[in-house]
Amino acid sequence: MDIFSVQDYSSRISRSRDEQVLGKMEALKKAERESGSEKKQSDFEKLMSDRPELQGKVSSSGLSVPQNIKAEIAADPYRKKLFDASVEFESVFVKMMLKEMKNSVHKEKLIDGGYAEEIFEDMLYDEYSKDISKNESLGMAEQIYKQMSALLPPVKSNFYQ
């Protein structure tokens, strides 16, 4: 598969939940800098100090560091292609899911459209799957990208360093 034959899906990043989280984190950091050098306890630290019975019982598996995917794919063309490929993989998965959903509905032979209808429905479900993936309805592509990009070396802002 040629790396340049993958469709560009970078426009879908603008509505990313991680980008919203990063924006909130930057706003909090800015507010902390403006408020002074006072050390404040976070909500999590307050909860842990108020309820000592929770210590050691809070799972860290749900915690993750927000990743700015938009900045990463803008800086590295290979990461951009990785993201585009992950969106296409999500599209294939959604198409398979829609196909199985369609097969679970039994049609009557009385108003059957025949072979032409089967071809049209296949193309229609293909387009549905692409639209669902482009609109980041599932978020599966972001998770695939995060898993796969963890194996890549860190992004450099200047490639000549």
C-alpha positions in Angstrom: 0.0 0.0 0.0 1.4 3.4 -1.0 1.6 5.9 1.8 0.4 8.7 -0.4 -2.8 6.8 -1.6 -4.5 7.2 1.8 -7.3 9.8 1.9 -6.7 12.9 4.1 -8.9 13.0 7.2 -7.1 15.7 9.1 -10.2 18.0 9.0 -12.0 15.7 11.4 -9.5 16.6 14.2 -11.0 20.0 14.8 -13.8 18.5 16.9 -11.5 16.2 18.9 -12.3 15.7 22.5 -8.6 15.7 23.3 -8.2 19.1 21.8 -11.0 20.4 24.1 -9.3 18.8 27.1 -5.9 20.4 26.1 -7.7 23.8 25.8 -9.1 23.4 29.2 -5.7 22.4 30.6 -4.0 25.4 29.0 -6.8 27.7 30.4 -6.2 26.3 33.9 -2.5 26.7 33.7 -3.0 30.3 32.6 -5.3 31.0 35.5 -2.8 29.5 37.9 -0.1 31.7 36.6 -2.3 34.8 36.9 -3.5 33.9 40.4 0.1 33.8 41.8 2.4 31.2 43.1 -0.1 29.8 45.6 0.0 26.0 45.7 -3.6 24.7 45.4 -4.8 21.2 45.9 -6.5 19.6 42.9 -10.0 18.0 43.3 -8.4 14.6 43.2 -5.9 15.4 46.0 -8.7 16.9 48.1 -10.8 13.8 47.6 -8.0 11.5 48.5 -7.2 13.5 51.7 -10.8 13.7 52.7 -11.5 10.0 52.2 -8.5 7.9 53.2 -10.4 4.7 52.7 -10.0 5.2 48.9 -6.3 5.2 48.9 -5.0 2.2 47.0 -8.4 1.5 45.5 -8.5 4.2 42.8 -7.8 2.6 39.4 -5.3 4.5 37.2 -6.3 2.5 34.1 -8.8 5.1 33.1 -6.3 7.9 33.4 -4.5 9.1 30.3 -2.5 12.1 29.3 -4.3 14.1 26.6 -2.5 13.9 23.3 -2.6 16.8 20.8 -3.2 14.8 17.6 -3.7 17.8 15.5 -0.3 19.2 16.3 1.4 15.9 15.9 0.0 15.2 12.4 0.8 18.8 11.3 4.4 18.3 12.4 5.0 14.8 10.9 3.7 13.6 7.6 4.1 9.9 8.6 1.9 10.5 11.7 -0.7 12.2 9.4 -0.7 9.1 7.2 -1.0 6.9 10.3 -4.0 8.9 11.4 -5.6 8.7 8.0 -5.1 5.0 7.9 -6.6 4.6 11.3 -9.7 6.5 10.1 -9.9 4.2 7.1 -9.6 1.2 9.4 -12.5 2.5 11.5 -14.5 2.9 8.3 -13.9 -0.7 7.3 -15.0 -1.8 10.8 -18.1 0.3 10.6 -18.9 -1.1 7.2 -18.6 -4.7 8.5 -20.9 -3.8 11.4 -23.5 -2.2 9.1 -23.4 -5.2 6.7 -24.1 -7.6 9.6 -26.9 -5.4 10.8 -28.4 -5.4 7.3 -28.1 -9.2 7.1 -30.1 -9.5 10.3 -33.1 -7.9 8.7 -35.0 -10.5 6.6 -36.5 -9.2 3.3 -39.7 -10.4 1.7 -39.3 -11.7 -1.9 -42.4 -9.9 -3.0 -40.7 -6.5 -3.2 -37.1 -7.6 -3.6 -35.0 -5.3 -5.8 -32.7 -8.1 -7.0 -29.0 -7.9 -7.8 -29.1 -4.2 -8.6 -30.4 -3.4 -5.2 -27.7 -5.5 -3.5 -25.0 -3.6 -5.4 -26.6 -0.2 -4.5 -27.1 -1.1 -0.9 -23.4 -2.2 -0.6 -22.2 1.1 -2.1 -24.7 3.0 0.2 -23.4 1.3 3.3 -19.9 1.9 2.2 -20.6 5.7 2.1 -22.5 5.5 5.4 -19.4 4.0 7.0 -17.1 6.7 5.5 -19.4 9.4 6.8 -19.6 7.9 10.3 -15.8 7.6 10.4 -15.3 11.2 9.1 -17.5 12.6 11.8 -15.7 10.8 14.6 -18.9 9.3 16.0 -17.1 6.3 17.5 -13.7 7.6 18.4 -12.1 4.3 17.5 -9.6 5.9 15.0 -8.2 8.2 17.7 -7.7 5.2 20.0 -6.0 3.2 17.2 -3.8 6.2 16.4 -2.8 6.7 20.1 -1.8 3.0 20.3 0.2 2.9 17.1 1.8 6.3 17.6 3.2 5.3 21.0 5.6 3.0 19.1 6.9 5.9 17.0 9.8 8.2 18.1 8.8 11.5 19.6 7.9 14.3 17.2 10.7 16.8 16.5 9.8 20.4 15.7 13.0 20.7 13.7 14.1 17.7 11.7 17.7 18.9 11.4 18.5 18.8 15.2 
